[in-house]
Amino acid sequence: MEKWKRLSEKEWNAVKDLASMLRYFVRSRKYGYVDRLANAYNPTIAEITIREALREARSAFDQNEKVHLPSESNVRQVIELINKDLSIAGILAALALAFPERG
């Protein structure tokens, strides 16, 4: 069974919320965070990458740039998911690279 199908709707929404933030970096052609998540070899690397991306996204938001900031609970949930299953980091990276659905 595919990993994303094992996620609850709440978990899936949390992953999509973080992917929305990471799209800011993709739109800016700053692929470092997405690449590091896709290639993370342990959950700690993924968590540090998320934290660094959040810090840069917050700085961009504070400078009135159009960037989505995920909720604290969604960040917490995604980190917990990655700690249980590192492949979630790869799913997060793939979603960030994909074109968002409209409507």
Order of alpha helices (4+ residues) and beta strands (2+ residues): alpha-alpha-alpha-alpha-alpha
